[in-house]
Structure formats: structure tokens, C-alpha cells
Amino acid sequence: STTTTNSGVADNNSSEKKEGEAESVNDNDNDNDNHDNLARDGSSAIVGWIVENGGFIHPEARIGLDPSGRYRGVFVRDGKEGAEEEVGIEEGDIIARIPWDLIIKPPNYSRDEFWSCDALESLYEEFKKGDESKYAPYVNYLKNQPKGRIPSEWTPAGKALIETILDRKGNAEGDDSGLPPGDGQKGTYEETWLDFCHGEDTDLARAAYFQFTSRDEDTLMVPFYDMHNHSNDPKKLNTIHVKPDRPGLPFV
């Protein structure tokens, strides 16, 4: 079977760590189609790019699609007791080590900074470089992702619908009554990027903003790690990630 997981060090005991969804895909009849889809959006090239540039990805981990073929994730094979050759992720295993030079980051990184306009600007600059970017395999994958993954990117009608579903429609500013998340649509592209960061308004800037908003690890954009999904299922693999303490160190 295969399990999606968060990148980092496997921790089979903690129920408080971020967790990933588990899906059995060994018998999926759509594997060939899924491989084609992954190749088209560039995600299949990212593991090779990371390893070729000094990084590490656990050999039992891979980028894949869930059985529906709609959602990317990182999948790992479960070890099976009594099998001729035991495979899987053991407690304490390193799942991924991403070199500093492969991470898109602001010029003045601080481990204790959790958001910055400079981080957004860094990603946007790499989006503009495209194939000329030193992060081209990762950047091109991000640029190929579909729109509308987070509510702040939805149309006005879509935003109004989710507000109605959450019983938040018509709430005054600061009124967090209704279902969570209370700040689900705060910090819009216009408010954050255009007004606060004074960024330029282009289609590429908009794409970079929403990819950053949905995938960042504080001020870092970390390839492979950002493809990991979340779950509250305690049976799924728990992992612990380690942010670099200072520039030059890897993300684990």
C-alpha cells in the first residue's frame, strides 16, 4: 500500500504532528494515466532534480496522484511484516533532505520570521525567469498548477457561497462568529500583494501569490515538501520537519 506523508523525520508515536492521507494505489488501473499527468505538470522531474543537486529523497517515497487522479501527494510504501523484502518508512528515517540552494527564499532569511513581502517577491522573480530560473523544474511545476485551490482565489460568487456555508455571510470586520476558519479569506491578493507589498499587478504575480499562499513554509518555498498533504487520521504516518536555523542549512 502507499501512504501520503509530510516530509521530514518519521515519527510513529506522536499524534500531534501534521499527518498525510493514506491511499492504496498498488492496484490502481489508472497508474499509466497518472504518470502521464505527472509528467505534464513537471512534478515527476522534481525528485530527480533534487537528488542530482545533492538532496535526498527516501527511496520508498514518490510523488503520485490519489486514486481519483485529481490530487498530488507524496506516497510511501508501507513495510509489511513477514515479507521477503521489508520495505517502507521506519521510525526515525529521514524522508527528505532539501539543500538550501534548492529552496526559494527571501534575501535575508530568519528562522523566526513567518511571513514577508520579500519572500513573495522572490517567488515572483523566479516565475518571471521561467526556464532561466535556477529552480526551473520546481518553478515550472508551480506555474502549471490549476487555479482556485484556496478560497481567496475564487470568484466573488464562490466566495459568497463559502461564506454562506460557514454561516459568516454579512459578518462585520472582526466578527468571527460562524464556522471556522475565521480568517479564511483575509489577506487577499489586493490587500497583501498590491497594497501592503506594493507589488505589480500581472497574471504571473497573481499566480505566484496564490502558489506561495497555499504552499509556503513560513518564508520558504521548499520543493517536494510542499506536495505533502494533511490528515487528522491517527493511523497515518506522522513526521517532524526541521526548518534551517540559519542560511545554508538544508530543510529536513
Backbone bond lengths (Angstrom), bond angles and torsions (degrees), N, CA, C in turn:
res aa  C-N    CA-C-N  psi(-1)  N-CA   C-N-CA  omega(-1)  CA-C   N-CA-C  phi
1 S - - - 1.463 - - 1.515 108.55 -
2 T 1.304 117.52 169.50 1.452 120.72 178.59 1.512 109.43 -129.97
3 T 1.296 115.42 151.19 1.459 121.73 -176.35 1.509 109.57 -132.40
4 T 1.313 117.29 133.47 1.465 118.29 171.10 1.500 108.07 -83.70
5 T 1.336 115.46 147.24 1.449 120.01 -172.77 1.507 110.56 -150.28
6 N 1.317 116.91 163.07 1.456 121.06 170.56 1.509 109.80 -82.97
7 S 1.341 115.41 145.37 1.451 120.93 178.60 1.511 110.45 -67.61
8 G 1.336 116.90 151.87 1.452 121.09 176.84 1.506 111.05 136.47
9 V 1.314 116.41 -142.79 1.454 122.70 179.75 1.525 108.62 -104.65
10 A 1.333 116.56 129.39 1.458 120.21 -178.15 1.515 110.20 -66.16
11 D 1.332 116.46 135.22 1.462 123.49 -179.88 1.517 107.01 -136.92
12 N 1.330 117.14 103.07 1.459 120.86 -173.59 1.523 113.43 -84.66
13 N 1.332 117.96 -1.33 1.456 119.45 -174.03 1.519 113.93 -106.43
14 S 1.322 118.05 -28.67 1.456 120.04 -172.91 1.513 111.72 -83.42
15 S 1.322 116.62 132.85 1.464 121.11 175.74 1.522 110.93 -99.53
16 E 1.347 116.93 3.72 1.457 120.29 -176.40 1.518 112.58 -101.37
17 K 1.341 117.92 -6.78 1.446 120.06 -178.95 1.520 109.60 -82.08
18 K 1.329 115.72 162.19 1.455 119.93 174.13 1.516 108.65 -62.60
19 E 1.332 115.86 145.22 1.451 119.01 -177.35 1.517 110.25 -131.95
20 G 1.340 116.16 160.19 1.452 119.98 -179.75 1.504 111.70 -112.79
21 E 1.305 115.76 162.02 1.450 121.33 178.68 1.520 109.85 -75.91
22 A 1.337 116.76 146.41 1.454 120.79 178.74 1.515 109.95 -110.36
23 E 1.320 115.82 136.35 1.458 121.01 176.98 1.515 108.39 -142.59
24 S 1.334 117.07 138.20 1.447 121.24 171.94 1.516 108.28 -86.63
25 V 1.334 116.11 119.38 1.459 118.85 -178.12 1.524 111.89 -125.55
26 N 1.324 118.24 9.15 1.460 120.12 -178.60 1.513 112.23 -60.07
27 D 1.318 117.58 -34.17 1.455 121.00 -176.96 1.510 112.13 -103.60
28 N 1.310 116.53 20.07 1.453 120.40 -177.80 1.519 110.28 -71.21
29 D 1.334 117.44 121.09 1.457 121.64 -179.64 1.510 112.12 -70.78
30 N 1.326 117.69 -11.47 1.453 120.21 -176.00 1.523 112.63 -98.34
31 D 1.346 118.55 15.21 1.454 120.44 -175.14 1.528 112.43 -57.16
32 N 1.335 116.84 -42.05 1.458 119.05 -178.89 1.524 110.98 -64.89
33 D 1.342 116.21 -43.57 1.459 119.59 177.70 1.518 110.80 -62.91
34 N 1.339 116.11 -39.50 1.459 119.81 179.84 1.517 110.85 -63.04
35 H 1.349 116.64 -40.31 1.458 120.55 179.12 1.522 109.94 -61.78
36 D 1.324 116.82 -41.39 1.460 120.25 178.68 1.521 111.03 -63.25
37 N 1.344 116.62 -41.53 1.462 120.42 179.17 1.521 111.12 -63.14
38 L 1.347 116.29 -41.24 1.455 120.46 -179.92 1.523 110.45 -65.85
39 A 1.340 115.91 -39.36 1.461 119.41 179.91 1.521 110.80 -64.73
40 R 1.329 116.45 -38.11 1.458 119.73 -177.47 1.519 112.25 -66.83
41 D 1.335 118.04 -37.36 1.470 117.83 -177.37 1.529 112.45 -90.96
42 G 1.325 117.94 -1.60 1.453 121.10 173.84 1.503 115.79 90.78
43 S 1.331 118.57 -4.81 1.464 119.59 -175.61 1.524 112.29 -68.13
44 S 1.335 117.55 -28.27 1.460 119.79 -178.49 1.522 112.16 -68.92
45 A 1.332 117.63 -20.13 1.466 121.05 -178.90 1.519 112.39 -86.54
46 I 1.321 117.88 -13.90 1.461 120.12 -170.43 1.527 111.83 -70.17
47 V 1.337 118.37 -40.66 1.463 120.22 -179.86 1.520 110.22 -61.08
48 G 1.327 116.75 -46.16 1.464 119.99 178.81 1.514 112.38 -60.58
49 W 1.323 116.29 -41.32 1.465 121.47 178.63 1.515 110.95 -62.35
50 I 1.327 117.44 -42.51 1.469 121.08 179.71 1.521 110.86 -64.01
51 V 1.330 117.01 -48.00 1.463 121.16 -177.90 1.526 111.14 -65.34
52 E 1.336 116.91 -41.55 1.464 120.69 179.94 1.519 112.19 -63.52
53 N 1.319 116.91 -22.17 1.457 121.07 -178.17 1.524 112.93 -107.17
54 G 1.323 116.02 27.91 1.451 121.08 171.46 1.509 116.50 91.33
55 G 1.328 117.60 4.12 1.457 120.45 178.32 1.517 112.18 -87.40
56 F 1.312 115.07 178.42 1.471 120.84 179.49 1.510 109.54 -135.58
57 I 1.319 116.45 132.19 1.455 123.63 170.80 1.529 106.93 -125.64
58 H 1.314 117.45 127.96 1.469 120.66 -179.58 1.527 109.52 -53.34
59 P 1.347 117.54 133.53 1.472 119.95 -176.26 1.520 114.70 -62.41
60 E 1.341 117.48 -17.48 1.453 119.53 177.74 1.528 112.48 -93.80
61 A 1.326 117.06 5.73 1.463 120.65 178.72 1.528 109.47 -106.52
62 R 1.311 116.06 145.15 1.463 120.07 177.95 1.519 109.03 -151.73
63 I 1.330 115.55 156.56 1.451 121.74 171.70 1.516 107.73 -82.82
64 G 1.314 117.07 133.27 1.458 119.71 -179.20 1.512 111.79 -152.51
65 L 1.317 114.90 -179.31 1.456 122.83 175.88 1.513 109.27 -109.26
66 D 1.325 116.37 147.91 1.453 119.24 173.50 1.535 108.17 -68.51
67 P 1.349 118.12 167.91 1.466 119.72 -175.80 1.522 114.89 -56.69
68 S 1.324 117.80 -23.59 1.462 119.36 178.39 1.520 111.43 -75.29
69 G 1.353 116.72 -16.39 1.452 120.28 -178.08 1.506 113.90 77.38
70 R 1.328 118.05 11.89 1.472 120.64 -173.67 1.525 113.55 -106.62
71 Y 1.343 117.92 -22.91 1.460 119.52 -171.65 1.525 111.32 -125.62
72 R 1.339 115.39 130.46 1.457 121.74 175.68 1.513 109.94 -75.04
73 G 1.311 115.85 153.97 1.453 120.50 174.28 1.512 109.63 -168.04
74 V 1.323 116.53 171.15 1.458 122.10 173.20 1.515 107.44 -103.62
75 F 1.317 116.28 123.40 1.453 122.68 -175.57 1.520 110.04 -112.52
76 V 1.333 116.57 143.38 1.460 121.36 175.10 1.516 108.96 -129.81
77 R 1.329 115.53 146.54 1.454 119.52 177.42 1.524 110.11 -79.29
78 D 1.328 116.35 137.60 1.460 120.97 177.14 1.524 109.64 -79.59
79 G 1.347 117.11 139.09 1.449 120.31 173.01 1.527 110.22 -70.86
80 K 1.320 117.56 135.98 1.462 121.13 -179.42 1.520 109.33 -111.93
81 E 1.312 115.97 120.27 1.461 121.36 -178.01 1.524 109.63 -64.23
82 G 1.349 115.75 133.23 1.456 120.26 177.92 1.508 113.73 88.16
83 A 1.321 118.00 -6.39 1.463 119.67 179.17 1.524 109.29 -70.06
84 E 1.346 116.02 154.27 1.455 120.27 179.99 1.518 111.29 -56.10
85 E 1.308 115.33 -44.33 1.456 120.10 178.93 1.515 108.06 -126.62
86 E 1.323 116.67 110.11 1.456 119.68 -177.13 1.527 110.09 -76.11
87 V 1.314 116.44 131.22 1.449 121.91 178.85 1.518 108.35 -129.32
88 G 1.286 116.22 170.05 1.452 119.70 176.50 1.511 111.27 128.44
89 I 1.320 115.16 -168.37 1.459 122.35 -179.90 1.523 108.01 -109.84
90 E 1.303 116.42 122.05 1.460 121.29 179.53 1.527 109.20 -95.08
91 E 1.339 115.57 156.53 1.456 119.76 176.66 1.520 110.28 -57.29
92 G 1.311 116.51 132.77 1.457 121.59 -179.34 1.519 114.49 90.66
93 D 1.342 117.56 -9.76 1.458 120.09 178.49 1.525 111.29 -65.27
94 I 1.306 116.34 143.31 1.459 121.71 170.29 1.525 107.40 -81.54
95 I 1.308 117.00 123.75 1.463 121.04 179.66 1.524 110.40 -88.08
96 A 1.321 117.66 -37.94 1.456 120.43 179.53 1.521 110.17 -155.49
97 R 1.319 114.39 143.63 1.461 121.24 172.16 1.526 106.61 -131.57
98 I 1.325 116.00 110.89 1.463 121.52 -174.19 1.525 109.05 -102.77
99 P 1.337 118.23 117.42 1.469 120.22 -178.69 1.525 112.46 -60.65
100 W 1.302 115.28 149.91 1.460 122.20 179.42 1.526 111.52 -55.27
101 D 1.327 116.50 -39.94 1.461 120.46 -175.79 1.524 113.11 -69.25
102 L 1.330 118.82 -11.11 1.461 121.73 178.67 1.526 112.22 -101.07
103 I 1.312 116.96 0.38 1.465 122.28 -179.00 1.534 109.18 -97.60
104 I 1.324 117.14 131.78 1.461 120.74 174.39 1.527 107.92 -84.30
105 K 1.331 115.65 124.02 1.472 119.97 -171.75 1.527 110.23 -146.34
106 P 1.341 116.46 165.64 1.462 119.74 176.31 1.519 110.65 -73.51
107 P 1.328 117.88 161.36 1.475 120.46 -178.59 1.518 113.55 -60.36
108 N 1.324 117.33 -35.86 1.468 120.89 -177.58 1.529 108.97 -115.87
109 Y 1.326 115.80 80.62 1.468 120.87 -176.89 1.520 111.67 -73.59
110 S 1.327 115.26 137.76 1.462 122.27 170.98 1.517 108.06 -135.55
111 R 1.314 115.86 132.85 1.469 119.76 -179.72 1.520 112.00 -60.83
112 D 1.325 116.64 -26.98 1.460 121.38 -175.55 1.527 113.02 -92.89
113 E 1.312 117.30 4.12 1.459 120.75 176.36 1.526 108.11 -97.52
114 F 1.313 116.91 129.78 1.461 120.28 -172.08 1.523 113.92 -110.67
115 W 1.309 116.85 -3.77 1.454 120.75 177.42 1.516 108.61 -166.93
116 S 1.340 117.50 145.12 1.464 119.55 175.17 1.517 110.61 -162.14
117 C 1.322 115.80 150.66 1.465 120.85 173.69 1.525 110.29 -64.35
118 D 1.334 116.85 -33.84 1.464 120.27 179.89 1.527 111.23 -61.83
119 A 1.326 116.58 -35.74 1.465 119.63 178.68 1.524 110.68 -65.96
120 L 1.319 116.70 -43.00 1.467 120.93 175.62 1.523 111.02 -61.35
121 E 1.313 116.02 -44.20 1.468 121.18 -178.88 1.529 110.64 -62.76
122 S 1.326 116.88 -38.27 1.468 120.56 179.80 1.521 111.22 -60.92
123 L 1.320 116.51 -44.25 1.462 119.32 179.25 1.526 110.51 -66.69
124 Y 1.316 117.15 -42.58 1.463 120.66 -179.82 1.532 110.63 -60.60
125 E 1.319 117.72 -41.17 1.464 120.47 179.26 1.529 110.79 -61.89
126 E 1.324 116.78 -39.28 1.469 119.36 178.73 1.531 110.99 -70.10
127 F 1.323 116.87 -34.69 1.469 120.19 174.98 1.532 110.00 -59.98
128 K 1.317 117.14 -41.06 1.466 120.66 -179.09 1.528 111.31 -67.72
129 K 1.315 117.53 -33.22 1.469 120.60 179.27 1.531 111.82 -72.18
130 G 1.334 117.43 -32.33 1.457 120.84 178.08 1.513 112.99 58.48
131 D 1.338 117.29 -122.75 1.461 121.63 -177.86 1.525 112.42 -63.64
132 E 1.322 117.65 -20.25 1.460 120.80 179.85 1.525 112.56 -84.70
133 S 1.311 117.78 -6.90 1.458 121.54 179.70 1.523 110.49 -70.27
134 K 1.325 117.00 143.91 1.467 120.75 174.44 1.526 111.37 -66.20
135 Y 1.316 115.96 -16.34 1.467 122.16 177.97 1.536 111.08 -104.44
136 A 1.321 117.88 24.25 1.469 122.05 -169.06 1.530 114.61 -49.80
137 P 1.330 121.80 -45.54 1.474 119.04 179.61 1.527 112.75 -59.06
138 Y 1.325 116.19 -39.02 1.460 121.33 179.99 1.526 110.89 -74.49
139 V 1.329 116.79 -46.47 1.459 121.42 -179.05 1.525 111.28 -61.18
140 N 1.327 116.90 -43.86 1.466 119.59 -178.89 1.524 111.30 -66.51
141 Y 1.324 116.94 -33.74 1.462 119.79 174.04 1.528 110.20 -62.29
142 L 1.321 116.69 -47.37 1.462 120.62 -179.45 1.529 111.31 -61.22
143 K 1.309 116.49 -41.14 1.468 120.72 -178.19 1.528 112.16 -68.14
144 N 1.324 116.99 -20.35 1.463 121.47 -179.60 1.527 113.55 -90.10
145 Q 1.337 117.45 -0.86 1.458 119.79 -176.81 1.527 111.38 -76.41
146 P 1.329 117.33 146.86 1.471 120.62 -179.11 1.523 111.87 -68.12
147 K 1.318 115.41 156.65 1.453 121.24 177.69 1.527 110.48 -83.35
148 G 1.336 115.10 165.73 1.455 120.38 170.85 1.507 115.94 82.64
149 R 1.327 117.97 24.01 1.460 120.04 -179.00 1.519 112.81 -78.07
150 I 1.340 118.04 -23.22 1.464 120.96 -179.96 1.524 108.62 -125.59
151 P 1.332 117.54 149.35 1.475 120.78 -172.91 1.519 114.75 -57.16
152 S 1.334 118.48 -33.38 1.460 119.33 -177.71 1.524 112.27 -65.95
153 E 1.335 116.65 -13.35 1.466 120.66 178.07 1.529 111.85 -95.76
154 W 1.309 117.05 -4.16 1.458 120.57 -176.39 1.528 111.15 -74.00
155 T 1.328 115.20 167.55 1.456 121.51 174.38 1.529 109.23 -69.71
156 P 1.333 118.31 162.97 1.475 119.97 176.21 1.521 112.48 -54.86
157 A 1.337 117.34 -37.72 1.468 119.75 179.08 1.529 110.84 -66.22
158 G 1.337 116.97 -40.11 1.457 120.35 178.57 1.507 111.98 -65.81
159 K 1.341 116.00 -41.08 1.463 120.05 178.05 1.527 111.33 -63.83
160 A 1.328 116.01 -40.41 1.462 119.55 179.17 1.523 110.68 -64.88
161 L 1.326 116.53 -37.55 1.463 120.65 179.40 1.519 111.46 -63.21
162 I 1.336 117.21 -47.15 1.465 118.85 -178.31 1.521 111.04 -66.91
163 E 1.332 117.40 -33.99 1.462 120.38 176.42 1.529 110.58 -63.65
164 T 1.326 116.20 -37.80 1.465 120.61 178.58 1.524 110.40 -67.92
165 I 1.337 116.21 -44.17 1.466 120.60 179.55 1.526 110.86 -60.82
166 L 1.328 116.39 -39.23 1.470 121.25 -179.39 1.524 113.19 -82.76
167 D 1.338 116.24 2.18 1.459 122.04 -178.59 1.523 110.92 57.73
168 R 1.341 115.10 42.78 1.452 120.44 -178.76 1.528 111.31 -120.12
169 K 1.319 118.14 -1.14 1.453 121.50 -175.91 1.524 110.43 -61.88
170 G 1.315 117.03 129.15 1.456 121.74 178.46 1.512 114.25 86.25
171 N 1.357 117.51 0.98 1.464 119.35 178.11 1.532 110.81 -62.30
172 A 1.316 116.22 138.34 1.456 119.79 173.84 1.520 109.89 -72.88
173 E 1.324 116.79 159.22 1.458 120.37 179.01 1.524 110.01 -57.91
174 G 1.333 115.88 130.47 1.454 120.81 -178.41 1.510 113.90 91.74
175 D 1.343 117.42 -9.06 1.465 121.35 178.65 1.519 108.18 -88.87
176 D 1.333 116.25 108.86 1.463 121.14 -176.96 1.522 112.51 -100.80
177 S 1.340 117.30 21.17 1.460 118.74 176.76 1.525 109.39 -68.82
178 G 1.324 116.00 158.40 1.460 120.74 -175.41 1.520 110.26 102.60
179 L 1.319 116.24 -175.50 1.462 121.41 -177.84 1.525 110.57 -78.06
180 P 1.341 117.07 152.42 1.470 120.17 176.32 1.532 109.92 -71.97
181 P 1.348 118.60 162.32 1.465 126.25 3.53 1.514 111.94 -82.51
182 G 1.344 115.82 138.29 1.447 119.85 -177.54 1.510 114.29 -68.81
183 D 1.343 117.07 -27.64 1.458 119.52 -177.76 1.520 111.01 -113.60
184 G 1.325 116.28 31.23 1.462 120.63 -173.33 1.506 115.28 -58.73
185 Q 1.336 117.94 -27.87 1.459 119.11 -178.68 1.518 112.76 -120.26
186 K 1.310 117.68 13.37 1.455 119.67 177.19 1.531 109.47 -78.90
187 G 1.318 116.90 158.03 1.450 120.03 179.52 1.515 111.33 71.98
188 T 1.313 117.38 53.28 1.458 120.79 -178.31 1.521 110.87 -73.41
189 Y 1.319 115.46 168.92 1.459 122.53 177.19 1.527 110.60 -54.43
190 E 1.315 115.89 -46.74 1.464 119.64 -178.49 1.528 111.62 -65.02
191 E 1.334 116.13 -47.07 1.467 120.19 -177.83 1.530 112.18 -66.64
192 T 1.337 114.93 -43.53 1.462 119.15 -172.88 1.526 112.39 -84.72
193 W 1.325 116.39 -58.65 1.459 120.22 -172.80 1.529 112.48 -76.11
194 L 1.334 116.08 -47.60 1.461 118.85 -175.17 1.532 112.25 -77.92
195 D 1.322 116.98 -50.20 1.467 120.07 -173.76 1.532 112.94 -81.73
196 F 1.335 116.86 -48.76 1.465 119.76 -174.87 1.531 112.14 -80.92
197 C 1.345 116.80 -45.46 1.471 120.34 -177.51 1.525 112.87 -89.58
198 H 1.349 116.57 -10.43 1.465 121.34 -179.07 1.525 111.49 57.43
199 G 1.338 115.72 38.62 1.455 120.71 177.91 1.520 111.58 -79.18
200 E 1.337 115.66 163.21 1.457 118.91 178.74 1.523 109.88 -83.25
201 D 1.312 115.47 151.69 1.467 121.59 -174.53 1.523 109.69 -99.16
202 T 1.333 116.22 97.08 1.461 122.04 176.85 1.522 108.13 -134.80
203 D 1.325 116.23 163.39 1.468 120.09 176.71 1.524 110.77 -60.31
204 L 1.338 116.62 -37.96 1.459 120.34 -179.53 1.525 111.09 -69.10
205 A 1.323 117.17 -37.82 1.467 120.44 176.99 1.520 110.39 -64.10
206 R 1.318 116.01 -40.94 1.462 120.31 178.32 1.523 110.66 -62.65
207 A 1.336 116.64 -43.89 1.473 120.36 179.28 1.523 110.73 -62.84
208 A 1.339 116.86 -43.92 1.467 120.09 179.74 1.519 110.97 -63.49
209 Y 1.329 116.76 -41.12 1.467 120.67 -179.53 1.524 111.34 -59.49
210 F 1.328 116.71 -47.31 1.462 118.81 -175.35 1.528 112.05 -74.94
211 Q 1.326 117.92 -30.68 1.463 118.93 174.04 1.525 109.94 -67.42
212 F 1.314 116.99 -40.37 1.468 120.01 178.07 1.527 110.30 -64.67
213 T 1.323 116.25 -46.48 1.464 120.71 -176.44 1.520 112.19 -60.44
214 S 1.324 117.00 -34.98 1.468 119.66 -175.97 1.526 113.29 -91.32
215 R 1.352 118.34 -13.22 1.464 119.67 -170.75 1.530 115.13 -127.70
216 D 1.323 118.97 -8.91 1.462 119.64 -171.86 1.524 112.27 -67.77
217 E 1.304 115.59 151.75 1.462 122.11 166.70 1.522 105.31 -110.36
218 D 1.337 115.49 88.73 1.456 122.87 -171.92 1.533 108.99 60.28
219 T 1.327 118.97 -112.17 1.468 119.77 -179.08 1.530 112.47 -100.31
220 L 1.311 117.59 10.75 1.465 121.84 -176.89 1.524 111.56 -111.40
221 M 1.320 115.16 143.48 1.459 121.64 168.23 1.528 106.45 -111.24
222 V 1.325 116.25 110.33 1.460 122.01 -169.88 1.528 109.89 -111.00
223 P 1.332 117.83 111.81 1.468 119.56 179.46 1.525 111.73 -61.82
224 F 1.306 116.49 147.85 1.464 126.18 -176.79 1.523 111.11 74.95
225 Y 1.322 117.44 -52.68 1.471 119.30 179.42 1.521 111.10 -58.78
226 D 1.331 117.27 -38.47 1.463 119.59 -174.23 1.524 112.90 -72.66
227 M 1.334 118.02 -4.14 1.461 120.92 177.73 1.527 112.27 -92.44
228 H 1.309 117.44 -1.74 1.457 120.75 -178.13 1.523 110.71 -78.70
229 N 1.308 115.29 141.40 1.464 122.06 -176.98 1.522 110.84 -104.73
230 H 1.321 114.90 169.01 1.464 121.20 -175.07 1.528 110.63 -115.95
231 S 1.322 115.25 153.32 1.458 121.11 174.65 1.518 108.34 -156.39
232 N 1.319 116.14 153.90 1.465 120.79 173.18 1.522 111.87 -97.36
233 D 1.317 117.07 7.51 1.458 121.85 -178.91 1.531 109.46 -74.11
234 P 1.349 118.67 115.13 1.470 120.95 -176.82 1.525 113.72 -68.45
235 K 1.332 117.81 -10.83 1.461 120.45 179.94 1.530 112.20 -82.63
236 K 1.318 116.46 -11.88 1.445 119.59 -177.65 1.522 110.91 -83.79
237 L 1.319 114.99 162.44 1.459 121.02 -175.75 1.527 111.56 -67.08
238 N 1.322 116.06 125.88 1.465 121.82 175.46 1.518 109.18 -90.86
239 T 1.320 116.76 141.99 1.462 119.92 175.33 1.516 110.41 -137.12
240 I 1.315 115.05 158.81 1.458 122.21 176.96 1.527 107.55 -120.24
241 H 1.321 117.59 126.72 1.455 119.06 176.65 1.517 109.94 -102.19
242 V 1.325 115.09 153.60 1.458 121.28 -177.59 1.525 108.53 -125.58
243 K 1.341 115.73 112.85 1.462 120.47 175.81 1.531 109.70 -74.07
244 P 1.330 117.13 149.46 1.466 119.12 176.60 1.534 111.25 -62.10
245 D 1.320 116.31 135.70 1.463 120.78 176.90 1.526 111.44 -71.66
246 R 1.326 115.26 -28.23 1.458 120.06 -178.35 1.531 108.65 -153.95
247 P 1.321 117.49 163.42 1.471 120.16 178.37 1.523 111.42 -56.04
248 G 1.317 115.22 142.76 1.460 121.28 178.21 1.511 114.66 101.40
249 L 1.335 117.68 -19.51 1.461 120.67 -179.59 1.531 110.23 -89.71
250 P 1.342 117.51 153.91 1.462 120.45 -178.94 1.529 111.76 -78.73
251 F 1.316 115.23 162.30 1.456 123.00 170.53 1.514 106.76 -95.29
252 V 1.333 117.61 125.63 1.480 121.80 -175.14 1.514 109.81 -118.52
